[in-house]
């Protein structure tokens, strides 16, 4: 069963990350995004293993 994701909460956390980026603290912003990603994957039961068949978008490093 897939957990429901609260879009409002996710949007607020993304706003926080954007504020951190604007402040110039790139390390903290990246870490916050990693935490958010892990939490979202845990909620959906997808785990933390990327799909090797899925190519990365051109902007992903």
FENWOLIN-V85091 format. One record per residue. RES is the residue in one letter. SS is DSSP state (H for helix, E for strand, - for the rest). PSI is psi in whole degrees, 0 to 359 (none if undefined). BURIAL is + if it has 24 or more other C-alpha atoms within 12 Angstrom, else -. Layout:
res->RES ss->SS psi->PSI burial->BURIAL
res->RES ss->SS psi->PSI burial->BURIAL
//
This chain:
res->X ss->- psi->132 burial->-
res->X ss->- psi->131 burial->-
res->X ss->- psi->151 burial->-
res->X ss->- psi->137 burial->-
res->X ss->- psi->127 burial->-
res->X ss->- psi->104 burial->-
res->X ss->H psi->325 burial->-
res->X ss->H psi->317 burial->-
res->X ss->H psi->318 burial->-
res->X ss->H psi->317 burial->-
res->X ss->H psi->320 burial->-
res->X ss->H psi->320 burial->-
res->X ss->H psi->325 burial->-
res->X ss->H psi->319 burial->-
res->X ss->H psi->320 burial->-
res->X ss->H psi->316 burial->-
res->X ss->H psi->319 burial->+
res->X ss->H psi->319 burial->-
res->X ss->H psi->319 burial->-
res->X ss->H psi->318 burial->-
res->X ss->H psi->316 burial->-
res->X ss->H psi->325 burial->-
res->X ss->- psi->349 burial->-
res->X ss->- psi->8 burial->-
res->X ss->- psi->77 burial->-
res->X ss->H psi->323 burial->-
res->X ss->H psi->313 burial->-
res->X ss->H psi->322 burial->-
res->X ss->H psi->315 burial->-
res->X ss->H psi->316 burial->-
res->X ss->H psi->318 burial->-
res->X ss->H psi->322 burial->+
res->X ss->H psi->321 burial->+
res->X ss->H psi->318 burial->-
res->X ss->H psi->314 burial->-
res->X ss->H psi->316 burial->+
res->X ss->H psi->313 burial->-
res->X ss->H psi->316 burial->-
res->X ss->H psi->317 burial->-
res->X ss->H psi->317 burial->+
res->X ss->H psi->322 burial->-
res->X ss->H psi->320 burial->-
res->X ss->H psi->325 burial->-
res->X ss->H psi->355 burial->-
res->X ss->- psi->15 burial->-
res->X ss->- psi->347 burial->-
res->X ss->- psi->190 burial->-
res->X ss->- psi->16 burial->-
res->X ss->- psi->120 burial->-
res->X ss->- psi->150 burial->-
res->X ss->- psi->114 burial->-
res->X ss->- psi->338 burial->-
res->X ss->- psi->343 burial->-
res->X ss->- psi->114 burial->-
res->X ss->- psi->151 burial->-
res->X ss->- psi->150 burial->-
res->X ss->- psi->154 burial->-
res->X ss->- psi->334 burial->-
res->X ss->- psi->354 burial->-
res->X ss->- psi->137 burial->-
res->X ss->- psi->none burial->-
//
